[in-house]
Amino acid sequence: QFKLIVENPEKPIAPGLQVKAVVEYTPKCAEDLQDKLTLLIDDDVVHIPVLGLVPYCDLEIESEVNFGEMIANNKLVSKQIRIANNGTTSGVFRVSYDGVVLLNIKPDRGVVKPKSVRKIRVDICTDAPGVIQETMKVELESRGCAEVLVKGVVVEQVLKVLGVSCGKALKCINFGPLYFGTSKTEKIHLYNESPESVDWVAVLEDNAVGGEMGTDLQGSTDAVLHDLSLKKKDVDVSTLILCVPNQGTLLPYEKSLITVCFSPEKLEREFEVNDASLIQDYVLFLRFEAVGGRGVCLQDLRSHSRHVDLALMGSGFPVVLSFKPGRVINFKDCYLGEQTQVVCTMKNESEFLPVTFRFRKAAHFNVSPERGTLKVNSEKEVMLSFSPRQIGTFEMKQIIDIIGTGVEENNVDALKTKSFHQIYLTLLGVCKCKRTSVVFTINPGLTPLISNATGQFVVRGTGQLSDTAPVAILKSTQTQIHTHRKNRNCKDDALTAFPNDRAASLRPSEWNKKYRTIFTKTERYNYVDPDFAYTDLEQLLRKANTKRYIDFIAHLRQRRLEKEAARQFYIYNNPVSIGFKPGEGLKSPHISISDFPTEKPEPKMLPSDENCMLTSRKLAAIVRKSTNEGVWSWFSPMPSSMQEKEDCRLTLTHKQLHQIFIGPSTIDFGDVCVYSTTTKELHVINNLSVHIWIQIEVEVPELQETSPLSQVVPPLTKTHIPIVFETDTVGMFKSSFSYKINKQHTGYVLVVAHAMPIELQLSTKELIVSPVPGCLAGTEFRRTVRVCNPRNHPVGFTWRPVTEDRRSAFTIKPTRGFVEPYSDVECEVVWHPGFNTPETEQFILCVRKGNTINLKCSAKVTIRV
């Protein structure tokens, strides 16, 4: 089968030349052949092997598919394995799998071309935690059956609360006793014990079983029940508990430091009670939930969410201080310059907490010591002094600040010492005046110091003299008394001095001012002492300094005016007010109560403050608002208005995503028939005050009829999207599809179905017909058989006898027809008696695209003698 075509040279071959030989191989059978060529080179012999091989395929496949660790989040995880063909012809493969875990294998059969690679996709749905270790059998042409091991681990998304110091799981935080108005913080670690990132949010459970808000647990049962009936029910627990941060993202196996702050507040009551008995105990639950775990059934929105609970305990106590001799302290009367004192005893009545106090400044009264600390059930004496600085009757309110640690502007990382409570004392005192006699003496001359208008009498014994002598001045242009002739035309603005200011004339004065006498208007000598007067440079510096303060005050005034103008602008710059003021002639309309529409108040939306926490009661109220008044119709598939476009471009926070419910997270179609169409609803509830855009991405062919795949959901509205399932393959179906919110936030929904074949069932497989009682002999024998359809798809059927070569004595009507889903049809079987007719017959129920069932019919003949 080998043929050599060559011309052997007759002469030696010169260097650089060659001889070509052609070997042809013509196989006559499918077998490998081997031969050799003999090459004679002078005295050497070279053997060249010649092989003739039959074309074949050489398929190789990977032995393992490892999915690694996965999270049970209804996501479809895909891996690819490669089948390589290293041969020269195409090879056929076929995959078979009968394991427990449902795997989607595509393609499960095919052809691999020579020198190429074919990829097979293996999908696994992460709907339940567990260890995956299954085996696929792959039949490879020319290689036989190969096994491929499928491995993986599906784990739950686990969040844990750990103590900062111990690092162990933490179930409860006990803040202990605190005064109303103070705060205390504790730090914890939130740990993501899973191989994937998780978005989390903190929710306060204010309606959980076992929670207490403001109940005195130390009291008797009757007192507690009575207190529960009087306690304010709508307490906003988000003001009592702060969690910073209250949302975030944790990487795989990452810890996040979280600060929890407890700030008890005194609850309002219908009647006044003794402050000493006003003790409020709190037991609350802080839940850390994974975002996206709330899209389950509408009846139970929280049953399947991935979360961890942390109990918070604490007690609120009032500040109880008693004073002796009381809250009103009356001082004895005293004269100006004297002082009276009263000793006051302060006692801390609290049995759990000390008190740090501070007295504020009060006019005419002094306290010693002004601040201090009272331990539990301890007393301290405080000296109160009355030192009046003027004559009169005084009634002052002495404020005592109680100092503690508190939160400012929700900054729990840095607690500040502040006054959280005030106690008031009333201080009463009277200052009397002493009677003094005033003696006047005659002073006939000009007085250089203090004098009355005429300078005739001087009062002695009136106290300390002033350090400076008064200088009486006025404009010289306003007086013309005894003005000298040469000074009559004086028009400058020189100052005129009174004659009794001689003592002040020798002092340093301003260098740029002129002084004239009061009578003759003669320019006076103005002495400037160089030892005390300012130099020119100092004068300029004083002016510059004065101008600096004047400019600063003018800047403050200008900024204040700008703020006021901006405030007025924001007041009038709104769609309701157009800027008119009532004083400008616009009259206000007369509005009556009938003009107001009777609308229900809008629900209280969650504040936009990032530090404000979500509570289960607020979430439930918003859900009730959305589900009760929402619209269940289809909406626009794409944002159309400017508001919708602006809202649908927003990046939602974790707390906002937590208020969007898309579910159920698992849609179970149950047993469905192949070639049938089944629909389930995917509910979408938008509890936000903005529009959201939902887009569904469906890749599996069984869900391609789902529509609409895109909707813009308005605020506080619910809707539903029909999920349509169709299949022509019998077996279990488990897959998932994804959706996106505002083209950014992705979620997954699991679809489960059990595809059943088309089949019909008979009420019996052996039917015995007998004559109807009361009928004449020779009449037909009749009986009915019921054809049942247990599936959700209408099925056609046809009756066919087993033996069609002869005429049968049995007939079935109707011979063909349809059975509606979950219903049945009765068929009548009739036996016609006659001479030599068979008493038994078999029929075949042929189901279109389904099964076949044999029915045996027998006639029961009774012969009477």
SESE-226963 format. One record per residue (C-alpha): residue in one letter; x, y negated, z. Coordinates in steps of 0.02 Angstrom, whole numbers, plus 50000, padded with zeros to 5 digits. Each point is the difference from the previous one (the first is absolute). Layout:
% residues N
AXYZ ...
This chain:
% residues 865
Q500005000050000 F501544988949995 K500704994549833 L501704991749973 I500214988649851 V501824994849973 E501354999549867 N501635005950072 P501494990149934 E501245009049892 K501414988450045 P500564993450168 I499084984650061 A501044984450006 P499994989250156 G498484988750010 L498875011149895 Q498555011250058 V498955014749947 K498115000150032 A499065016050041 V498095001150021 V499175013150111 E498155003349969 Y498885008450127 T498395008049941 P499115008950146 K498885014349952 C499385004250176 A499814991250169 E501635005550077 D501674992450044 L501435004949884 Q501884998850020 D501395001749872 K501714992849964 L501014992249862 T501815005249972 L501194986249944 L501735005149937 I501294986050013 D501665006349936 D500465012850131 D498684994550129 V498255006950016 V498624989350076 H498285007150045 I498554987549999 P498415006250090 V498354997749910 L498395000050101 G498235000149936 L498764995950139 V498125000149996 P499214982750044 Y499324999450178 C499374987850132 D500884996950166 L498824991950127 E500584993850170 I498954992050138 E500404991950165 S499765011250149 E499304987250124 V498864984850010 N500294990450161 F498744986350041 G500854995550164 E499034991250137 M498364991849952 I498644990350090 A498215006550006 N499224985049913 N498995008249859 K501354995449876 L500425010949850 V501875003850003 S500815006349840 K501625009249966 Q500725006449836 I500925016149962 R500965003449840 I499965015049886 A501524999949886 N500195010449843 N501815003449959 G499585012549862 T499764998249814 T498135003349989 S498494993250090 G499495008150163 V498295001950082 F499684997650186 R498475002350110 V499754994550180 S498885009350121 Y499614994950179 D498825007350129 G500624992050160 V499004992250142 V500524982049970 L499174992749846 L501284994949869 N499654991349837 I501205007049870 K500034991849830 P500345007649878 D499805017850064 R500525007549834 G500934994449845 V501465001849882 V501774993550024 K500924996049840 P501825005449973 K501324989450085 S498704989650091 V499214997650171 R498155000650048 K499414991750160 I498605006850108 R499124988550124 V499495007150168 D498754989550100 I499585002450182 C498694990350097 T500514994150172 D498295001450082 A500425010850150 P501595002050104 G500955016349993 V501505009349931 I499975004549816 Q500965015449945 E499225007849847 T500645009749850 M499604997549817 K500285013949874 V500644994749831 E500045012649857 L501444995849883 E500185007949831 S501495011949991 R500344997050185 G498525007550088 C499174992450154 A500904986950103 E499454993050168 V500034981550045 L499914995350184 V498924984950043 K500494991950165 G499444984850097 V499354993450165 V498464989150021 V499974990650164 E498804987650080 Q500354981450005 V500464998850184 L500154983850098 K500695000450176 V500134987150138 L501665001650093 G500654991550155 V501444988149973 S501025005950149 C499605018550003 G499695003349816 K498595012250040 A498204999949944 L498994986750090 K498155002350037 C499624985550116 I500654982850051 N499534993650172 F500244981250011 G499514999750183 P499194985150088 L500094982749919 Y499234983250036 F498674993749880 G500874989049873 T501715008350012 S500775012649882 K501125015150007 T500885008949857 E500605017749971 K501055006249854 I499735016549910 H500655008949846 L498845005449859 Y500815015149916 N499615007049828 E500335018650015 S499745004149817 P501055000449841 E499044985949913 S499704981750036 V498384995250086 D499054983550009 W499234997950172 V498834988250090 A499524998250183 V498155000450049 L499304996850174 E498675012650049 D498784989050096 N498555012449989 A500935016150039 V499385012450128 G500894997350165 G500424981849969 E499724986950135 M499994981249980 G499914990050160 T499305013150117 D500555000950182 L500445018450010 Q500384998650187 G498204995350043 S498575011450041 T498945008649869 D498524988550026 A501114984749988 V500815006249841 L498325003849918 H499344983150052 D501574991849935 L499825008849833 S498254992949979 L500614982450034 K501635000849904 K500134990849836 K499855013149864 D500754990949851 V501754998250068 D501314997149867 V501375012050052 S501164992849869 T500284985550121 L500475012050140 I501225011149904 L501304994149876 C501065011749896 V501454992349903 P500215005549865 N498275007549973 Q500335006249822 G501495005449898 T500885013649903 L501075013850072 L501305009049896 P500235018850020 Y500535004150178 E500144981550045 K499604991550165 S499244982850019 L500084989750160 I498274993850051 T499554988150141 V498335002550089 C499394985450106 F498595000450130 S499164983650047 P498475002550114 E498634987149995 K498604996850122 L498325005749933 E498504988650011 R498625005350118 E498204995050021 F500254994250179 E501444994250106 V500925012850104 N501414999250123 D501664998049910 A500835011950122 S498875014349945 L500164996049813 I501155014249946 Q499935006449822 D500795016349942 Y500315003549817 V500235016649910 L500204997949812 F500665010749858 L501184993649867 R499955010449842 F501394999949871 E499245006049836 A500745003749831 V499304988549867 G498955009349873 G499415013550121 R498244992850019 G499285004449830 V498935014650059 C498145002950015 L498924985150039 Q499245008950149 D501685001950087 L501254987049946 R501325004450128 S499965018750023 H501425004549882 S501144984950015 R501805002950045 H500294990850163 V500755000250174 D499164992750154 L500834990450142 A499044996750160 L500224982950081 M499604996950183 G500054984050101 S499104989850130 G499574981650013 F499994991050167 P499524982350046 V501144988150095 V499354999050178 L500804986550108 S499294993650164 F500454983350081 K499964994350180 P499234987750045 G499095001849831 R499914993549823 V499604982150061 I501414992050101 N499654983450090 F501494989450053 K499984987250139 D499914981649958 C501674991349984 Y500754983349953 L501004995649846 G501765006850018 E499505013350126 Q499745018949975 T498865013450071 Q500225018949985 V498895015450004 V500585018150009 C499065011849881 T500145018950009 M499875009549835 K499615018750003 N500065012649857 E498485011350022 S500535011949860 E500545017550051 F500905003849837 L500854984749925 P501054985350063 V499574982049956 T501204986849931 F499324982450025 R500504982349954 F499264983650062 R499804986249872 K500484982150035 A498634989350076 A500064981350032 H500234994850183 F500145018350054 N501525011450020 V500145018850025 S501435009650076 P500445012749934 E499304996449828 R500195017949936 G500245017350068 T499425018150000 L498795008750116 K500235018550021 V498575012350018 N498924995650153 S501204986650057 E499834982150062 K500994984049977 E499914982750077 V500034984949886 M500244982050063 L498854987449915 S500484981650021 F498994984249968 S501134985349955 P498924986149927 R500784987249886 Q498504988649996 I498524995650107 G498385009449974 T499045016250021 F500715014849905 E499175016349945 M501235009949895 K499835017249919 Q501555010150037 I500285013049864 I500915016150046 D500645009649848 I500145018950014 I501515005549898 G500135016249901 T500565007549835 G498874997949849 V499935001149812 E500094984449893 E499405000449820 N499935019150001 N501885001050018 V500155015450110 D501865001749973 A500374985250112 L498854998150150 K500094982650075 T499734994150176 K498464988950005 S498594994250111 F498565012149977 H498884994250144 Q499674984050100 I499384997250175 Y499394982950056 L500174991750170 T499144983750046 L501124987750094 L499184985550093 G500954985150073 V499744981750047 C501364986549997 K499644984350102 C500864983149992 K500834990050141 R499444982250038 T501404987049981 S500014981050031 V500604988749860 V501014984350054 F500244985749878 T501424987550013 I500204983649907 N501344999449862 P500104982049935 G501265003149861 L500165010749844 T500185018450043 P501285009949900 L499155016550041 I498195004450032 S498724986350022 N498194996649973 A499324988549867 T500484983850090 G501495006450095 Q499364993050166 F499715016050100 V501025016050013 V499295015850076 R501165009650113 G499935018150048 T499185006349841 G501305013249961 Q501545001549892 L500444985949882 S500155003049815 D501735002449926 T499674987649861 A499334982450007 P498524996049890 V500304987949857 A498474990549941 I500154996549813 L498874993649863 K500134993449823 S500804982749997 T498964995049849 Q498425001550103 T500464986150125 Q500444981949967 I500104993550179 H501474987950023 T500825006249842 H501604990449961 R499994989249844 K501405009549914 N499175016550037 R498254995949939 N500345007049827 C500645016550070 K499075013649909 D500985015350047 D499215013550106 A501134997050150 L499345005750168 T499564987550136 A500575003850176 F499104995250158 P501004989950126 N499995013750132 D500985012649893 R501734993350039 A500485015850091 A499695009949843 S500844988049880 L501745005550049 R499655017949954 P500565007649833 S498654996749873 E499755003549818 W501224990649890 N498774996249860 K498664991150105 K499944981650047 Y499274992550159 R499384982050022 T499424990450151 I498154998650031 F499944981149999 T501284992249886 K500235015249887 T501884998250017 E500955015849956 R500595007950157 Y501675007050033 N499935018849980 Y501425008850085 V500485017449940 D501125009550116 P501265009649894 D500205013150136 F498185005049995 A499344994649831 Y499895011349849 T501224997549858 D499444998149821 L500365018349963 E499035005550154 Q498544989249947 L499985008449830 L500095017350080 R498524995750113 K498994994349851 A500455015849904 N499515010750149 T498364990750019 K499635002049815 R500355018650013 Y498645002250131 I498814988749907 D500255010449840 F499785016150098 I498354994250074 A499434994049829 H500455017149925 L498995008950133 R498534988749968 Q500125002849812 R500075018950021 R498514999550117 L499024990049873 E500475012349862 K499425014750105 E498374991350037 A499774996249814 A500365018149955 R498765006050132 Q498674988449932 F500385006349825 Y499765018250049 I498404995550091 Y499214992149847 N500865010549866 N498775014649993 P498575005349886 V498704993450124 S500674982750041 I500554988649857 G500854987050109 F498574987850034 K499864993050174 P498344995650080 G500584981950020 E500194998049813 G498135000349965 L499675018749979 K498535005450105 S499935017350073 P498505010449945 H498685005650125 I500225018650030 S498715010850086 I500125017650066 S498975006449853 D501354994549880 F501245012950068 P499915017249917 T499665014650114 E501545010149962 K500865012650108 P501664994150068 E501525006449910 P501015013350090 K501474994350098 M501485003949890 L501665005050069 P501144985050022 S501454998149881 D501254998750141 E501245014049978 N500205001850188 C498145002950027 M499645018550015 L498645010549923 T498725007550118 S498865014849968 R498464989850047 K500404986449873 L500355012849866 A498365008950035 A499044983549991 I500774995749832 V499655017549934 R498174998550051 K499894983349912 S500755007049840 T499015016349996 N498324992450046 E499994985149883 G501205005249863 V499535002949819 W500135017649930 S500024995449815 W501495000049884 F501004984249984 S501164992049874 P501435011349946 M501244985549997 P500164983450092 S499114986549901 S499804984350105 M501444989750067 Q499595005150178 E500015018449955 K501654998449909 E500784990950147 D499355012750126 C500525015249898 R501794993749989 L500204999850189 T501175011950088 L498985006950143 T500735002650172 H499895016550092 K498584993450108 Q499034994749846 L500275016949918 H499395008150160 Q498324991449977 I499725007349826 F499165017150003 I500185011249847 G499365017450025 P499745013750028 S501845004049989 T499545017949950 I498615002849872 D499445018150010 F498875005249855 G499795017450073 D499495014149883 V499694993149827 C499685008749837 V501174998849852 Y499404989049857 S498934990550124 T500084981650049 T500014995950185 T500054982750077 K500534994050172 E500104982150064 L501594991250054 H499474986150119 V500904983350005 I499644987850143 N500824983049996 N499984992350175 L501114985449952 S499504982149960 V500865001049829 H499735009849840 I500975016049971 W500375009249837 I499895019050002 Q500805009749857 I499925019049990 E501345009849906 V499395017249942 E501215011749912 V499235017350016 P498815004749857 E498685006750121 L499644982150061 Q500114990749835 E498134996249996 T500134989450158 S499404982249971 P500204985650036 L501855000650038 S500134981650047 Q498904988850109 V500144983150085 V499155001650169 P499364983650077 P500284995650184 L498995009750130 T499295011649869 K499925018649974 T499895009749838 H500295017549935 I500905007649852 P499335016549928 I501345013349990 V499555012349861 F500725017650000 E499995011649849 T501005015749969 D500015015349889 T501255009950104 V499435012150134 G500884998850167 M500474987950137 F500334982149951 K500994988450112 S500724983849938 S500044981650046 F499824983349915 S500704983350054 Y499264982750014 K500764982850018 I499374984650091 N500474983749914 K501265009749893 Q501155001750152 H499365011450137 T499845018449954 G498925013550078 Y499545018049959 V498385010149999 L500005019050000 V498775009349887 V499585018150042 A498845011649904 H499715018549975 A499595003249817 M498855014949983 P499585009449839 I498304998949918 E498935014150063 L498215004950033 Q499345011850132 L498555012349996 S498845003050144 T500245018749971 K501005011049882 E498765014650002 L498184996149963 I498625012750020 V498374995549913 S498365007850051 P498194997549947 V499044986050079 P498725006650125 G498234999449932 C500495000349817 L499395012949877 A501105014249940 G501044996149848 T500284981850042 E501774992250012 F501145001750148 R500624982650053 R501254992750123 T501124984550010 V501854997750030 R500724983350058 V501534992449913 C500914988150120 N501274986449962 P501104996550155 R501074986949911 N499814981649958 H499955002249811 P498535005449890 V500305017249925 G499265008449847 F499625018549999 T499425013649881 W499275017450033 R500675014049890 P499595018650012 V501435012150014 T499385011349860 E499414989949852 D499865014349874 R498265005250056 R498424991250054 S499894997950187 A498455002350106 F500594985950117 T499914981549960 I500644984750096 K499304982749980 P500704987349977 T501415008149905 R501044984050005 G499994983650094 F500894988050120 V500144999850189 E500194983150081 P501324997350136 Y499575007750168 S498355007049934 D499315016449932 V498915006749860 E498845015150011 C500025012349855 E498595012549975 V500455018149962 V498605010149914 W499975018949965 H498825005649863 P499485018150033 G499795011549854 F500285017349932 N501795005450023 T500614982750057 P501544999250112 E499724995250180 T501694991650026 E500914986449909 Q501514988550027 F500154981749955 I501504988449999 L499844982050062 C501224990249892 V500504983450076 R500664986849883 K501864997150038 G499755010750154 N499745017350067 T498905014649949 I498865010150116 N499175017049968 L498195002450050 K499325017750014 C498115001249975 S499005015550048 A498145003849986 K499155008850143 V498605011149930 T498795008550118 I498975014849931 R498405003950093 V499185016849987 
